[in-house]
């Protein structure tokens, strides 16, 4: 069995198009790292020069570390009050919200702004001017109030049940406050990089598409199916090889891309709360835990796309069909609009693969369903759905190939 698995892995590796796709995938990740760091800029004040690239990233990190260890009510009230006082001194004709009064403390101000915007509405810097600081800004009280208001709103596609409301409020109340604060730069890059792994699913699709379809094209399917282990061990070896390749390539890309970021930026900030990155999140997680869960989900997605591609490969005789269907599933489904009348349809649409790419948004999504007395949130439901789909794809892949009728020559 091991020799069969090694043979199937070697077949995947030996194809020139596969090697090219794999190297291009790695290059894409490294390029995204390079370009995202290069695009950063930092300006200490209105008179200071603009600094760009790696130096800007490190200056922003040092500035954030120097501000405060925790986002206490007193600190948040102080900086908002100071901002509002300086805003009153602006000369006529100057920009309304005074961006140089916000920069370079944009990380903290964006957390504040997002908290004082209404549920599901885009926040704006202008919101800072309207925050009442008379008795403190009540940041953490406002956070729970905003969540409660959102859960109690009327939605055209269906409202939250009382059980769901209780579930989300209890989860939100477990988040430790006040939030720790520090250098968010390193883990912001790392987290974004994990999301980029989604586009490497196309590499996996390219490499897996010919696993069974290639046997049809080369007319070796008849030979395989008449061999001693053609309908048993060989099919199993192909499946195991696909999963080893999918997981191995995903982990390799993670090690290379994340490792390069850590080598340049370090690992500081891993213990910061996820709310600094995903502002309305109800999860009491550190960013390290959030990134780890995100990586686990990307590995699940790699396993699923490998299994789904195998199923298509076993059922068709052209690898291009596999690639076309994978493309429609991964990216084409994003164009399907959410329903205005059905919460069930929206739940199904939330399971589209591309939505998991922005995991920061996922952690800010209060998406749940109640089954009996059990409330399932988005993340476990996503994992259950794709875990079950992966198993089903494996079952029907084996049956599809072993029972197909060999075409005439």
N, C-alpha and C positions, 0 to 999 in steps of 0.2 A: 504493500500500500504506500509506504514512504517513497519508494522509487517512482511510483505512478504520480504522486503529488509533486515530487521534484521535476519530473518530466513535464507536467502541465505548467508549472511555474517557469520552466526554461522556455517553453513554447511562447508564453506571454512575453518574456523578456527578449527573446530573439527577434521578434518583429521590429523592424526599423521604425515603423510609424509609432509603435508603442513607446520605444525608448525616446523618440523625439518628443512625444506628448508629455512624457514623464519629466524630462529635463526642462521643457518649456513651463510646466507647472511649477517646478522649483524656482525657475528664474522669475516667474510672475510674482511669487511670494517675496523673494528678495528685492525685486524691483519695487513692489508696493511698500516694503519697509523703508527702502532708501528714499522713495519719493515722498512718503508721508512725513518723514523726519525733515527732509529738505524743505518741505512746504511750510513748516512751522515758523512763526515769527514772534518776537517778544519786544515790548517797548515799556520801559519803566515809567516814563511820564511823557508829557507833551513835548518837552524839550529834548529828551533823550533820542538817540538814533535807533532805528529799527534793526534788531538783530535777527538773523535768519538761520535755519538749519539746526544742526546738533547743538550749537552754542545756545540757541534760543530755547531749545527743550530743557537743557540743563539749567539755564537761568530761571525759567519758569518754575522748575522743580525746587530750586533753592529759595525762590521767593515764597512759594506756597508753604514750604517747611518753616519759614521764618515768621509766618503770620500768627498761627495759633495751633495748639495741640488738639483742641476740640472746638466744635462749632457750638459754643454755649449761647444761651439766649442773650446774655449780656454782650458778648462779642458781636453777634449778628445785629442786635439793636444799635450798637455803637457804630458799626460801619455803614448801616443804612441811614442813621441820623446824620453822620458826617457827610455822606453823599448828598443827601437832600439839602443840607446847609450850603455845600459848595455849588449845588445846582442853581440855587437862588442868586449866586454871584456871577453867573454867566453873562457875558456881554450880549446885547441885542444882536440877533442874527447868527449867533453861534448855534451849533447843533443841539437839538432839543434835549437829549438825555446826557450829553457830554461824555462821549466814549472814552476820553482820556481820564475821566474820573473813575471809570470802571476798570479799565486796563491798568495794570496786569492782573487784577484780582477777579478776573472774569469767572474763574471756577467757582468761587463762593457766590458771586452775584447771580450766576445762572441758576444755582441751586435755590437761592431765595426767590428769584423771579418765577421759576417753575412752580413753586409752592403757593404763590399768591395769584396765579392764573386760575381760571375756572376749569372744571373737569373737562378733559379732552379738547381744550382750546390751546392754541399756540401762544406761548408767553412772549412778551416783548420787554426790552430794556426800559421802556417808558413806564412799566408797571411799578418800578422802584419808587417813583415820585409819589405814588398814591398810597403807599404803605403807612399805616398809622403807627407812630413810634411813641405816643404819649405815655403808655404804660408798658413799654416793651412791645416787640413785634409779635410775640406769641407764636414763634415759628413752629414748634412741635405740636402745639395745640391746633394750629391752623392745618397742619399736615393731616391729622386725624379727622378734622372737620371736613376737609376737602374729599377724603376717601369716603366718609360717611355720606356726604352729599351726592357723590357720584354713584354710590350703590343704591341710593334711594330715588334716583331720577327715573322718569318714565321713558322707556325706549320703544320705538315703533315695532321692533322685531321681538319684543318680550323683555320682561323685567327679571331682576334677580329674585330668587326665593328668599324667604327669611333665613333659611339654613345657610344659603350662600353668603348672605350679608354677614351673618354671625361668623362664618368661616373666615372671611376676608378681614373683618375687623379684629378678630382675635390674632390673626397672623400679623397684621399691621402693628398691633399693640405690643407684640413681642420684640420688635426691633429696638435695639439698645440705643438710648439717647442720653446725652447729646452725642452727635456723630463725631467720631475721630476724624481728624483732618491732617493732610500732609501731601506728599508728592504723589499725584495721580498720573503723572505723565507716562511713566514706564508701563504701568498696567493698562492704561488706556490704549497704548499702541499694541500691546500683547493681545488684548481682548479683540480689538479690531482685526488683528491678524488671524485669530481663530475663525472669525466670520468669513475671511477670505478663502478658507479651506473649502467652502461650499462650491466654489467654481472649479475645484479640482475633482469634483464628482464627474465632470465631463471627461477628465483624463481616465478615470476608472471606467467610464462607459466605453470610451474608445478602445481600451485594452481588453475589455471583457466581451464586447460585441461579437468577435469571431469565435469564442470558445466552443460553441456548438454550431453556429451558422457556418463557420469555416469548414467544419467537417462535411456539411452538405455541399458547399462550393467545391471542395477538393474531392468530393465523391468517396470519402473514406468512411462515411457513416455506416455503409453496409458491412464493411470489414470489421468496424468496431463492434457493431451489434451482434455479429456472429462469433466474435472472440469469446474466450472462456469467461472473462470478467467484464465484457462490454456493457452489460446491462446492470451491473452491480458496482464492483469496486472502481471501475474507471469513471463512471458518472459521479460517484462519491469523491473520487480524487479530484475531478474537475471542480466540484463545489468547494471542497476544502482549499484548493489552490486559489480559487477566486476570493474567498474570504481572507486567506493569508495575505494575498496581494493587496486587497482593498484596505485592510487594517494596517499592514506594513507600510504601504505607500503614504497613507494618511499620517501615521506616526512619524515616518521619516520627514515628511514635509513640516510637521509640527516642530520636531527637534531642530531642524535646520533654521526655520524662520523665527521661532520663539527664542531659540538659542542665540541667534545672531543679535536679536534685540537685547537680550539679557547681557550679552557680552559687551554691548555698547552702552546700555543704560543702567545695568544693574538689576536688582530685584526688589528694591525698596518700595514699600507701599502695598505689599501683598496682604497685609492685615487690615486695610482700610475697608469701611463698610461699602456695600454695593450701592447704597443710595448716593454716593458721590459720583457714580458713573451712570446709574439708572435711577433718575431722581425721584420717581414716584413709586419705587419698588416696595412691596410689602414684605419682602423676604429678609430675615435676619441672617444675612450671609456676608462673608468677606469677599473681596474681589477674587481672591485665590480660589475660593470654593465655587464662585460663579463661573470663572474661566474653566475650572476642572469639569463642572457639569456641562458647560457648553462643548468642551472637547469630547466628552462622553457621547453627547448627542450627535456630534459630527461623525464620530466613529460608527454610531448606529446608522446614520444616513449613508455612510460609505458601505456598510454591510447591506443595507436595503438596496442601494442602487446597483451593487454587485449582484444581488439575488434577482432583482427585477430585470437587469440586463441579461442574466443567464436565462431567465424565463422567456424573454423575447427572442433570445438567440436560439433557444431550443424549439421555439414555435415558428420561426421564420428561416428563410434561406439566404437572407441578405443582411450583412452587418449594418448597412446604411439605414435599414428600417429600424434597427435597434437604436441607433444614434438619433434618428428623427423623433422617435417616441420618447426617448429620454429627455431630449431637448424640450419637447412640449410639456412634459411632466415637470421638469425642473424650473423652466422659465416661462413657458407659454401660459401656465395656469395663473400667473400673477395678473393677467388681464381680465380674469373673471371677477366681476364686481361683487361686493358683499350685498346680501339681501336686506331690504328695508322692512320685511314682514316676517321673516322666519329666523329664529335664533338657532334652530337645528342646522339649517343650511349654513349659517355663519360659522357654526362650530366646525362643520366639515371643511369649509373654506379656510379656516384657521390652520388646518392640518397640511396646507400646501407647503412643500419643501422649502421654497425660497423665503418664507416668513421666518424661519428659524435662523436665518443669516444674521439678522439684527437682534442678537440675544439681549442687548440692553433694552430694546423695546419690548421684547418678550417678558422680561422681568418687571416691566411696568404695566403689563396687561392683566387686568382683573377678569380673566376669561375662565369660566368654570361651568360645570354642569352637575346636576344632582341626580344620582341614581339611587332611588330608595332614600335611605338616610345618610348616604355617603356622598360627599362633595369631592369631585375630582377637579383639580386645577389644570391649567394648560400643559405644563411640563410633563407630569406623569401620563396624562392622556395621550400626548404626542408620542411618548416612548412606548406605551402599550400598543397604539395603532401601528407604528412602524415596526415594532418587534413582531407583532402578529403577521403583518404583511410580509416581512422577511421570511418567516417560517413557511407561510403559504406559498410564496414564490419558489422556495426550495422544493417543496413537495410536488408542485405542478411542473417544475423544471425536469425532475427525474422522470416523471410519468410521460411528459411531452416528448422527450428524446427517445426513451426506451420503447415507446409504443408507436412511434411514427412509422408510416409506411415508406419504405425506401423507394425512391423514384426510379423509373426505368432509365437505362443508359442509352 
